Amino acid sequence: MRSLLIPALIALPLAASPAVQAKVDALNNAFAAAMTRGDAAAVAAFYSEDAHLYFFKGTTLKGRAAIQEFMNGMFKGMKVT
């Protein structure tokens, strides 16, 4: 019984209220739309000025400006659908 109770208690705070879920969904949709448009500035705006974006091979982008520059280059070489 104890092994079932612990995951249930951990998951409890993860259940978002409908209002919070609607905000999260709206942000996800806005991010996806910016990616699909190839709008590097709009994508970068989702990150803070001092954000760090880590990639799987150890590359790190530091700051919103670096993220936007990377996204500009990425969008020139591909189309997101």
C-alpha positions as CSV (number, residue, x, y, z in Angstrom):
1,M,0.0,0.0,0.0
2,R,2.8,2.4,0.9
3,S,4.3,2.0,-2.6
4,L,1.1,3.2,-4.2
5,L,0.6,6.1,-1.9
6,I,3.9,7.8,-2.5
7,P,3.5,8.2,-6.3
8,A,0.0,9.4,-5.7
9,L,1.1,12.1,-3.3
10,I,3.9,13.1,-5.7
11,A,1.5,13.4,-8.6
12,L,-1.0,15.4,-6.6
13,P,0.6,18.8,-7.1
14,L,1.1,18.1,-10.8
15,A,-2.7,18.2,-11.5
16,A,-3.2,21.7,-12.9
17,S,-6.4,23.7,-12.4
18,P,-8.3,24.3,-15.7
19,A,-7.2,28.0,-15.6
20,V,-3.5,27.1,-15.3
21,Q,-3.8,24.4,-17.9
22,A,-5.4,26.9,-20.3
23,K,-2.4,29.3,-19.8
24,V,0.1,26.5,-20.3
25,D,-1.7,25.4,-23.5
26,A,-1.8,29.0,-24.8
27,L,1.9,29.4,-24.3
28,N,2.6,26.0,-25.9
29,N,0.5,27.0,-28.9
30,A,2.2,30.4,-29.2
31,F,5.6,28.8,-29.1
32,A,4.6,26.2,-31.7
33,A,3.2,29.0,-33.9
34,A,6.4,31.0,-33.6
35,M,8.5,28.0,-34.6
36,T,6.2,27.1,-37.5
37,R,6.4,30.8,-38.8
38,G,10.2,30.7,-38.4
39,D,10.1,33.8,-36.2
40,A,13.3,33.7,-34.3
41,A,12.6,36.8,-32.3
42,A,9.2,35.4,-31.1
43,V,10.8,32.1,-30.1
44,A,13.6,33.8,-28.3
45,A,11.1,36.0,-26.4
46,F,10.0,32.8,-24.5
47,Y,13.5,32.8,-22.9
48,S,14.8,35.2,-20.2
49,E,17.6,37.6,-20.9
50,D,20.0,35.3,-19.0
51,A,18.7,31.9,-20.1
52,H,20.9,29.0,-20.9
53,L,19.8,26.6,-23.6
54,Y,21.7,23.3,-23.4
55,F,22.0,20.8,-26.3
56,F,22.7,17.1,-26.2
57,K,26.3,17.4,-27.4
58,G,27.4,19.9,-24.8
59,T,26.7,23.1,-26.7
60,T,25.2,25.9,-24.6
61,L,23.6,29.1,-25.8
62,K,23.8,31.9,-23.2
63,G,21.2,34.7,-23.3
64,R,18.2,35.6,-25.3
65,A,20.3,37.3,-28.0
66,A,22.4,34.1,-28.6
67,I,19.2,32.0,-28.7
68,Q,17.7,34.3,-31.3
69,E,20.8,34.3,-33.4
70,F,20.9,30.5,-33.3
71,M,17.2,30.3,-34.2
72,N,17.7,32.7,-37.1
73,G,20.4,30.4,-38.5
74,M,18.3,27.3,-37.9
75,F,15.3,28.8,-39.7
76,K,17.4,29.7,-42.7
77,G,18.4,26.1,-43.1
78,M,15.1,24.4,-42.5
79,K,11.3,24.8,-42.4
80,V,9.5,23.8,-39.3
81,T,6.1,22.1,-39.9
